[in-house]
Amino acid sequence: MLKVLVLLQIAALGTYDDLRASRRSERGSVTMEHVLWAVAVIGIVGIVVLAVTNYVTSEAGKIK
């Protein structure tokens, strides 16, 4: 599941970069923007993975 989310992130950043290709006058800000988006997405993915792991662990504990 983590691999799928990482691939989605890479695809989204690539598409986003293509859309912003026409506005390259502020090159440094684009780089910082990508870094901030990557950090945000990695944080969200981490939260999702943690939630799914906790759910699966709690449900597995209920199996007799």
C-alpha positions, -999 to +999 in steps of 0.1 A: +000+000+000+029+023+008+044+017-026+011+027-043+009+059-023+045+068-031+039+062-068+008+084-067+029+111-051+055+109-078+029+110-105+012+139-089+044+159-086+053+151-122+020+163-135+021+194-112+056+202-125+044+199-161+015+223-154+038+248-139+065+246-166+053+278-182+061+298-150+098+292-144+109+328-135+109+320-097+130+288-098+140+288-062+104+291-049+093+262-071+119+240-055+109+250-020+073+244-029+081+209-041+100+202-009+071+214+012+045+194-008+067+163-006+071+167+032+033+172+036+025+141+014+050+120+033+034+131+066-001+123+054+011+089+040+027+082+074-005+090+093-025+068+069-001+039+072-001+042+110-039+043+111-042+012+089-016-007+109-034+001+142-067-010+127-053-043+113-035-050+146-066-044+167-088-065+144-062-093+143-063-093+181-101-101+180-095-133+161-099-164+183 
